[in-house]
């Protein structure tokens, strides 16, 4: 089948949104995390495709190709082609925003195609109880060592942009030490941590993994 599957996985509500978009002469499959949410409006935002970044198959697209695909998506009125967890059934969710990220965008990679998916079902939007019971909240100063068991996954967004250079290096070092071997760090596009995360391998502009052994 010509086309590609775009799955937007929202960890906060424990569900996935899959948008099936037909594109001539293209058969692409990859997973893109939700990078921004508006809980009041129940809209989840994610990058469908970013320029010059290989997908899971090692393929990549240039900015012009991405823009053409984004325009074709709207021209063909595919905005309602959204299902949940690959079930193939349309449940009322739809793409309500579609744009190309501009330079210096604080949330998305410049030149990437971003969509906002509205999820009208309040129960679908809410976090699953099986996830919320495993979550706890505690304040912590990132300039201090993180004295917790190593984490398999750390999200770092809209935090270090407020730090000066020395503080950013110190905080990034504490975060790296708190990541378990094989663990993943998801950083916001505006954090600017690439040059201070010396012990992690960069997989995407926003995705890092710790490869050393314990």
N, C-alpha and C positions, 0 to 999 in steps of 0.2 A: 504494500500500500504506500502510495506517495504521501508523505506527511511526516510529522514528528510529534512526539508526546512531550508535554511540558508538565512536570509535576511540581507544584508548590507545596512544600511540607512545612506546616506551622507547628513548631515544637510546643508552643504555649497552649494549643488546644488539642494536641495529640492527634491531629488528622492531616490528611493530604488533599490537595486540590489538583485535579488533573485536567489540563486543557488540551483537547485534541484539535490541532490546527493543520489543515491540509495546505501543503506548499508544493507546487510543481517541481518535479525532479529533485526532491529532497526527502531523505528518510533518515531522520536524526533522532536519537534518544538520549536524554540526559536529565539529571536531577538538579534542580535549582532551589535553594532554601529561600523561604520567605525572609526578606531582609528588613521589612518595615511593616507595621500594622497600625491601623487606626481602629481602636476597640470601640469607640463611640459609633462610628459609621460601619463597623464590621467589614473593613476592607483590608485585604492582605496584598502586599506588594512584593514582587520578585523580578529578577532579571531573566527574561526568556533566553536571551543570548547576549554575550559580551564580545566585542571585537578582538580578534587575534588571540583568543584564549582557547586552547584545545578542549574538546569535550571528552567524555568517557571513551570515545572511539579514536581519539587522537585527531579528529577533524576540527577545523576552525573556520570562521567566517570573517570577512573584512567588514568595515563599518557600512560601506555602501550596500552590501548584500543584506545586512541586518535591517537597514532602513527600508529597503524594498520589501522584505518579508513582513515587516511591521505594517507597511502601508497596504500590502495585499491582504493581510489579516482583516483590516477594517473594511476594505473595499468589498470583500467577500462576505462580510457580516457574520464572522465566526464567533462573535462575542459571547454567545450563549452555549457554546460547545464546551461546557465544563461539567465534569462529573467528580465523584469522590472515591478515592482508593481504587481507581481503575474499574469501577463497577459498570461503566458504560451507560449509566442512567443519568439523565439531566434532572437535577434537583432544585433548580431555581437560581443557582449561583451563576454569575456572569462577569465578564470582563467589562468594567465600567470606566477604566482609565488605561490609556496606552500612549507611551511617549518614548522618545529617545533621550537618554540622560545627557545633560549638558556638561561642559567642562566645569570642574570644581563642584560637582554635585556632592553634597555631604553624605549621601546614602548609597549611591549607585555608581558603578564604573562608567566613566564618560564614554558616550557612544553606544552604550548598551540599550537594548530594547526592554523597557520595563512595562509590566502590566499590573493593574490593580484589580483584584477579583473581589466582588461584593458577595458576601455569604449571608443571605437574609435569614437563614435558619439559626435562631439563637442557640438551640441545643448543639448544633454542629459547631458553632463558633466557640462555645465554652470549652475550657480544658476538661479532659476526661478525669473523673475521680481517681482512676487508677494511677494517674500521673500526679495530681495535686497532693495526694497523700504521701508522696515521696519527696515533696518539695518543702524546704524550710528557708526562712529568710533571716540573715544576720548581718549587721553592719560591719564593715571592715575598712581600714585605711590601707590602700594598696602600697603605700610607702613602707609599710611594715610587713615582715615575713608572714606568709599564710600558713598557719599552723593547723592544717587539716590534712586528712588522708589525701593522697594524690587524686586529682580529678581526671576522668577520661575525656571530659569535654568542658571547655571554658568559653563563654561568650564575653566579648569585650567590645562594647560599642558605646560611643558618645561619652567616653570617660577620659582617655588620655589626651583628647583634643584640648583639655583645659590645663594640662600640665606643661611646665617649661621643660627644656631639653633634659636637664639633669634628673628631674623628677620622673620624666617619662622612661628614661633608661633604668632607673631604680625600680619603678613599678613593673616594667616589662620583665626585669630579671626575677622579681618575686613571683610573677605569674608563670613564667617558664618553669621555675622550680616546683610550682604546685601542680604541674601537669604530669600525669603518669606517662611512662614510656609507651609509645604508640598512641598517646592521647592527642586530641585535636583542639586547636584554638581557632575560633571564629571571631574575626576582628571587623569592626566597622570600617567602611571605606575611608572615612575621614581621620582615623586614628593615627595614621602615619607611623606604623610600627615595624615596617619591613626592615629598616636599617638598624633596629635595636634588638630584634629577635634573632640573636646569633646562633642559638642552639636548636632552632626549629627549621624544618624544610618547608619552603613555600610551595603550595600546590596551586593556589589561585591568589589573586591580589588580596583576598580577604580570608584565605584558608591556610592554616599552618599545622604541621604535625611534628611531634617529637619522636625521633627515631632511635635515640640512644637507649641502652639497656639500663635497668635499675642497678 
